[in-house]
């Protein structure tokens, strides 16, 4: 999972480890960066900002469905996902 501005605005993307199968996950036109994946692989968390200066941490299903603002933030924009326990 990574962020890229290939389309002119930063969005969250996924791809296979070998670089194949690139897929754009966010498409809302907002500034979406710093993605991380939940330990169970179900969700992607990321920082999002829109043109009206609304900032926050969003969660989206790993398939790109159901984006949801889960926390408004003022400064910190780097969500951290804990790693899975072995």
Order of alpha helices (4+ residues) and beta strands (2+ residues): beta-beta-beta-beta-beta-beta-beta
